[in-house]
């Protein structure tokens, strides 16, 4: 087969022909009750007295377009909450149906035959039938399924970065700087300075720079947590060929790196302008852990360069054809 791409059509999918429908004259309250009765998150809206498909209403749309806007679900029609998407037919290409749903950020598209509703398909139904057009040739390590490998690599790297860059200095396992205070050795961590018989929060130290350091410490924590979730979400989306915004892909995951660097800088400045620490030097173990954390974040962000396709046929195509 070489690198040939096969076009799959909706008729190749398992179409859900027991999906719920409701009239356009129904109220939002009636829609919600029917969703609960059928235990489904979406209903196809049909024109009253005919089989014409008008749109789809989802539970999220009810929350966003009706409840959030303060409309009365008892009197508001279902059409006020629905989204309009052109139905597909059995001859529609799967990738075209997939693109329709992606563009509208919805999960369901109705399927019609001879202008009559015969069921629906979802994004999840289409995923396995969207073969890659080209082999992934970018990366260092050859693997059968680069996207799956990149997902696990990004997840592991992100978690390790979170532990080394945030958890360790927060728990007092690794610090940033070491110094002396009244003859006692002291180490500076996120929020606090520790020694054998001395411990103080940064807020108790004099100077605006200690306040800035505390703020930066909070930013290290929040950016690390959000950065890990962003990396996991984006790498999972890549494995399912779902597009994600650049802010999720690059900016949010890069923020922990920025604030970790600022944390080192701000503590150093605070120590230089105060009389708390003397003979201050870098905590070597803490610096090594920070460097590793930054490298893990960078590895997770640029995971596309870690793995490449081994064979001539993309893994997703092979799975579908089998």
Number of C-alpha atoms within 10 A of each C-alpha: 7 7 14 14 15 15 11 19 18 23 14 13 15 12 18 15 12 10 17 19 19 20 22 22 15 17 21 27 17 18 25 20 12 18 19 11 10 13 10 14 16 23 26 24 27 20 14 13 8 9 14 14 24 20 22 25 26 22 17 13 18 22 13 13 14 19 15 10 10 10 14 13 17 11 12 16 20 26 20 16 23 23 16 15 17 14 20 21 20 16 12 15 19 26 18 16 24 24 15 20 18 14 9 11 10 17 18 25 23 27 25 18 13 7 12 14 21 17 19 23 23 17 21 12 18 22 17 16 24 21 23 17 13 13 16 23 15 14 15 12 13 16 18 18 18 26 25 18 20 23 23 16 19 28 20 16 25 29 22 18 29 24 16 22 29 25 17 18 22 19 12 16 12 25 26 24 23 21 21 16 15 10 8 12 18 23 24 27 25 26 20 20 20 18 16 9 8 12 13 13 15 22 16 10 16 14 14 11 21 23 18 16 24 20 13 22 23 14 19 25 20 14 23 29 18 16 28 25 18 21 27 22 17 23 28 19 15 17 18 18 15 15 12 13 9 10 11 17 21 18 14 21 25 20 19 28 24 14 20 24 16 17 23 18 13 21 22 19 14 22 19 14 14 14 11 16 22 17 9 17 14 16 16 14 14 21 17 14 21 25 18 17 25 24 16 23 29 19 18 30 24 14 22 21 17 19 23 22 22 17 16 15 21 22 21 19 19 11 11 13 9 5
